[in-house]
Amino acid sequence: MKHETVELLISDLRIGIDETDETAALEAAVRKRLQKAGIRTRPLTCRLYKRSIDARRRGGEGIVFVCQVMVVLPALNLPSAQRLKDEKITPVDREPMVITRGKTPLRHAPVVVGMGPAGLFAALLLAEQGCSPILLERGDPVAERAARVEAFLRGGDLDPESNVQFGAGGAGTFSDGKLVTRIHDPLCRYVLERFREFGAPEEILWRAKPHIGTDLLREVVSNMAEKIISLGGTIRYRCRLEDIRCEAGEVVAVTNCGDIRTSALILAPGHSARDTYAMLMARGFAIAPKPFSVGVRIEHLQADIDRALFGDLAGHPALGRGEYALSDTTGERGVYTFCMCPGGEVIAAASEEGGVVVNGMSAHARDGRNANSAVAVSVQPEDCGGTVEGAIAFQRRLEQTAFRAGGGDYSVPLQTAGDFLAGKQSGLCEPGRVQPTYMYGLKNQIVSLDTVLPDFVCASLRRSLPLMGRRLRGFDAPDALLSGVETRTSAPLRILRGDNLQAIGHPFVYPAGEGAGYAGGITSAAVDGLRTALAILAAFAP
């Protein structure tokens, strides 16, 4: 006779990093914890749910893995809720994604603008529900996009339509492929499981800080695109949205490839689609400025970061490459690290001619010599005149200033942390121990970043870098490299939408994702895309 089962999440299980059989060690720890709670342990099915590193006590056996394990047991004679809580055991009540369908006929296929995480996941769900979506992407498919980016990084011309920001997969395709998010939406797990289904490594399901890596993420994006097409969807590359018209209760997407009539348009343009923003403002969409951040990329030797985090155990094969997240909220403005790329490189992320933008990227192996991260300073709407136009102009002005400071050929302005903190410009002709990874190598220009960044950004960085150096030894080391500018941390605006997720005053247009101001990374953008697709499904009949 089969008994009903229950899922239990057991937290704070600690095992040494030198365990030869991690699975056996975890199962033994699970049985011990269950027995302490008075729960029978046979039969028992368990799997690793989350694993992080506790390196607060470095050296010897001080560094441990802290694990959460999901256990499936017969639901017989469970102890009291208080006893479960005392032993850090939580019953799990899974919330499956609920799809409801409306009554209004879907006369025209839904159109999804933008092929980043929000657009991809929205189009995939719509395709799986038989809606045959049309996905518009201004850039290229993955292979062609990668070739254009590589040519640019070798010194070729910038393609404003297909670059690090635009093309299949969105800006995240050329990044570390981080899936960490601060939102606690049940759909986050769904997103991770779908990424794994399309080729991401199994470890993203249990690592505390999951990442895919740019090399594997490109394959994942291609597989998702093929699936959408196989389900009846259409993808139109090099197809840029130029206007939106509302006619007779429907929407017309005006593109450089012709007009497309649709019953529902998902607008997921990404955080760099400034021409799209200008069109929406001209069309009277309700758009509000929001806080964003600007700053620099900082580079260290990855070996130095590993030693700062792991001490004598740096390089231990079980620990991998060290990564950090630092912040300083002691001043008038918040300063924080963002998109840290272990073993990665700083890349040219410009999408407009005459502007320099930096970002970070790493492969899944994270086997490069350097570590890099953004160090970003908060910018408020009032810093930019309180308008969306002012915020975009602020970003663009910094990028153009950096372009000129770098010599006018997309070389990046560089300065050592030591010289920046001392407020002086070195006569150094080339960096020392830490070599830059940005595309033009030693051709990059040593400048004073005070000539590139606003005074309030420089002052905030000078206050925060030493504080961060006290929390992570060597972070403010004199030979660390600073390069700028990092301006695309997030969209500087939000396209306002109602409870039905439709743009205010523009029915059947659904702003979504990071470019619309509703997400802050790959996972949260994917979740917002799914929520938007669910809203469309709830409005229209099968």
PEVENWO-V613338 format. One record per backbone hydrogen bond with DSSP energy under -1.0 kcal/mol. CO is the residue of the C=O (numbers start at 1). NH is the residue of the N-H. E is the energy in kcal/mol with one decimal. If there is no record, write none. Layout:
# PEVENWO-V613338
[[CO/NH/E] [CO/NH/E]]
This chain:
# PEVENWO-V613338
[[4/75/-3.6] [6/73/-2.4] [7/92/-2.7] [8/71/-3.1] [9/90/-2.5] [10/69/-2.3] [13/67/-3.3] [15/65/-2.7] [16/19/-1.1] [21/25/-2.2] [22/26/-2.5] [23/27/-2.4] [24/28/-2.2] [25/29/-2.0] [26/30/-2.6] [27/31/-2.5] [28/32/-2.1] [29/33/-2.1] [30/34/-2.7] [31/35/-2.5] [32/36/-1.9] [33/37/-1.5] [34/39/-2.7] [35/38/-1.2] [45/72/-3.2] [47/70/-2.7] [50/68/-2.8] [51/208/-2.4] [52/66/-2.6] [54/64/-1.7] [59/62/-2.4] [64/54/-2.8] [65/15/-1.9] [66/52/-2.3] [67/13/-2.3] [68/49/-2.9] [68/50/-1.8] [69/10/-2.8] [70/47/-2.1] [71/8/-2.8] [72/45/-1.5] [73/6/-2.9] [74/76/-2.1] [80/84/-2.1] [81/85/-2.3] [82/86/-2.4] [83/87/-1.4] [84/89/-2.7] [85/88/-1.8] [88/11/-2.6] [90/9/-3.0] [104/541/-2.9] [105/107/-1.2] [110/134/-2.6] [111/266/-3.0] [112/136/-3.2] [113/268/-2.3] [115/169/-1.8] [116/120/-3.0] [117/121/-2.4] [118/122/-2.1] [119/123/-2.7] [120/124/-2.5] [121/125/-2.2] [122/126/-2.4] [123/127/-2.5] [124/128/-2.4] [125/129/-1.3] [126/131/-2.6] [127/130/-1.7] [133/234/-2.6] [134/112/-2.9] [135/236/-3.0] [136/114/-3.0] [137/239/-2.1] [139/238/-2.2] [140/168/-2.6] [141/145/-2.9] [142/146/-2.9] [143/147/-1.9] [144/148/-2.0] [145/149/-2.6] [146/150/-2.6] [147/151/-2.0] [148/152/-2.0] [149/153/-2.6] [150/154/-1.2] [151/156/-2.5] [152/155/-1.9] [166/163/-1.6] [167/170/-2.5] [170/173/-1.5] [171/174/-1.1] [175/362/-1.1] [176/213/-1.4] [177/212/-1.6] [185/188/-2.3] [187/191/-2.4] [188/192/-2.1] [189/193/-2.5] [190/194/-2.2] [191/195/-2.5] [192/196/-2.3] [193/197/-2.1] [194/198/-1.7] [195/200/-2.4] [196/199/-1.8] [201/204/-1.7] [202/205/-2.1] [203/206/-1.4] [203/207/-2.4] [206/51/-3.0] [210/179/-2.6] [213/217/-2.7] [214/218/-1.6] [216/220/-2.1] [217/221/-2.7] [218/222/-2.0] [219/223/-2.3] [220/224/-2.3] [221/225/-2.4] [222/226/-2.2] [223/227/-1.9] [224/228/-2.3] [225/229/-2.0] [226/230/-2.4] [227/231/-1.4] [228/233/-2.5] [229/232/-1.8] [234/135/-3.7] [236/137/-2.5] [240/256/-1.5] [243/254/-2.6] [245/252/-3.5] [247/250/-1.7] [250/247/-2.3] [251/262/-3.1] [252/245/-2.4] [253/260/-2.1] [254/242/-3.6] [254/243/-1.7] [255/258/-1.5] [258/255/-1.3] [260/253/-3.2] [262/251/-2.6] [264/111/-2.4] [265/510/-3.5] [266/113/-3.2] [267/512/-2.6] [270/273/-1.1] [272/274/-2.1] [273/277/-2.1] [274/278/-2.2] [275/279/-2.0] [276/280/-2.5] [277/281/-2.4] [278/282/-2.1] [279/283/-1.7] [280/285/-2.4] [281/284/-1.3] [286/496/-2.3] [288/494/-2.3] [292/379/-3.4] [294/377/-3.3] [295/486/-2.7] [296/375/-3.0] [297/483/-2.3] [298/373/-1.6] [299/481/-1.9] [300/371/-2.7] [301/305/-1.6] [302/306/-2.7] [303/307/-2.2] [304/308/-2.2] [305/309/-1.9] [306/310/-3.2] [307/311/-1.9] [310/313/-1.9] [311/314/-1.8] [313/316/-2.2] [316/319/-1.7] [316/320/-1.0] [326/337/-2.8] [328/335/-2.1] [334/378/-2.3] [335/328/-2.9] [336/376/-2.9] [338/374/-2.5] [341/344/-1.2] [341/372/-1.5] [343/368/-1.6] [345/361/-2.1] [347/359/-1.5] [352/355/-1.1] [357/349/-3.0] [359/347/-2.7] [361/345/-2.9] [362/214/-2.3] [369/302/-2.6] [371/300/-2.2] [372/341/-3.6] [373/298/-3.0] [374/338/-1.7] [375/296/-1.7] [376/336/-2.1] [377/294/-1.9] [379/292/-2.0] [380/383/-1.8] [381/384/-1.8] [381/386/-2.9] [382/385/-1.1] [387/391/-1.8] [388/392/-2.4] [389/393/-2.3] [390/394/-2.1] [391/395/-2.1] [392/396/-2.7] [393/397/-2.5] [394/398/-1.8] [395/399/-2.1] [396/400/-2.5] [397/401/-2.1] [398/402/-2.4] [399/356/-2.0] [399/403/-2.0] [400/404/-2.0] [401/405/-2.5] [402/406/-2.0] [403/408/-2.7] [404/407/-1.4] [412/445/-1.0] [413/484/-1.5] [414/447/-2.9] [415/482/-2.7] [416/420/-2.4] [417/421/-2.7] [418/422/-1.6] [419/424/-2.4] [438/441/-2.3] [440/443/-2.0] [441/444/-1.8] [445/414/-3.6] [448/451/-2.1] [449/452/-1.4] [449/453/-2.8] [454/458/-2.2] [455/459/-2.8] [456/460/-1.7] [457/461/-2.4] [458/462/-2.5] [459/463/-1.7] [460/464/-2.2] [461/465/-2.7] [464/468/-2.8] [465/469/-2.2] [466/470/-1.4] [467/471/-1.1] [468/472/-2.4] [472/475/-2.3] [474/477/-1.8] [477/480/-1.8] [478/418/-2.1] [480/417/-3.0] [481/299/-2.4] [482/415/-1.9] [483/297/-2.9] [485/358/-2.4] [486/295/-2.0] [492/290/-2.0] [494/288/-2.4] [496/504/-1.7] [498/501/-2.1] [502/498/-2.6] [503/506/-2.3] [506/509/-1.4] [508/265/-2.9] [509/503/-3.7] [510/267/-2.7] [513/518/-2.5] [514/517/-1.2] [516/495/-2.1] [521/525/-2.1] [522/526/-2.3] [523/527/-2.5] [524/528/-2.1] [525/529/-2.3] [526/530/-2.2] [527/531/-2.6] [528/532/-2.1] [529/533/-2.3] [530/534/-2.6] [531/535/-1.8] [532/536/-1.8] [533/537/-2.5] [534/538/-2.2] [536/540/-1.5] [537/102/-1.6] [540/102/-1.7]]
